[in-house]
């Protein structure tokens, strides 16, 4: 499987998105409005990142790989 060379800020934004989503999914989350706004801002930042207009970013599999890579990097960093 070819691995994309994602920019660090794109991987970081995806990791922040996962963290924010988990915080919202927790039972009885606090500051839900702030979390929802942050999730929306991060979604826009990820979706419209310039990487997706490059030849490497034009494949649908790239978005899936970004989510997987962000999760892998996070679990590797925790170990």
Residue pairs with C-beta under 8 A, 6 or more apart in sequence:
3 65
3 69
4 56
4 57
4 62
4 65
4 66
4 69
5 56
6 51
6 65
6 66
6 69
7 49
7 51
9 49
10 46
10 49
10 51
10 66
11 66
11 69
11 70
11 73
13 42
13 45
13 46
13 49
14 46
14 66
14 67
14 69
14 70
15 70
15 73
15 74
16 38
16 42
17 39
17 42
17 43
17 46
17 70
18 67
18 70
18 71
18 74
20 35
20 38
20 39
20 42
21 39
23 29
23 35
24 32
24 35
24 36
24 39
29 35
46 66
51 57
52 58
52 62
52 63
56 62
